[in-house]
Amino acid sequence: MEVFSIAKAVRLRSHLDSYLVADDDQETVRQSRNGSSRIARWLVEATGHVIRLKSCHGRYLTASHDPFLLGVAGKRVTQTVPGTVSNSLIEWQPTWDGFQVKLRARSGQYLRANGGTPPWRNSITHDHPSGIMTRDWVLWTWKLWRCRSVSRFLTADQRWRGPSPFSPLVLFKGIIYLSSLSRLFRIGLCQGLFLR
């Protein structure tokens, strides 16, 4: 959860190399290839073990109870105004799968990027992966838009500890998340030296 608690804003990229975007109609959520637009930015509100994703329109990513299509298992994902729906519908539990994340709604279903022919193309639903072919459809690459300083989420003991073996650096798709640092390592890193 540390990555989610330090993130201010993120972009979510699907298995189709498209980004989760909040349409300007302030209700629809879909995929778009343009990840640099403002509608692809989601503000992160971490509360305990769950997160809330807020669009540029001030609305939350919501796992609704409405079916995406009649007779089909997937449910619609929308943007909703804060306070108009239950908190359980706007809360997502992130779980890591390698370097990607799955976002699980309270219903137990996962945020899913659909592909294929219309009406599925570029749509977003929440559903269970229905087989080996669609297993990756619930995986998202989490790209930080900006983050707070690394030292802010480290404990005082981790920041000022004396020389010790280096803790591993965990690479996350171009984002370096430092799980713990010693003072000597930080000084060596800043000066471009490799000290032990």
Buried (B, 14 or more C-beta within 10 A) or exposed (E): EEBBBBBEBBBBBBBBEBBBBBBEEBBBBBBBEEBEEEBBBBBBBBEEEBBBBBBBBEBBBBBBEEEBEEEEEBBBBBBBEEEEBEEEBBBBBBEEEEBBBBBBBBBEBBBBBBBEEEEBEBBBBBBBBEEEEBEBBBBBBBBBBEBEEBEEBBEEEBBEBEEEEBEEEEEBEEBEBBEBBBBBBBEBEEEEEEEE
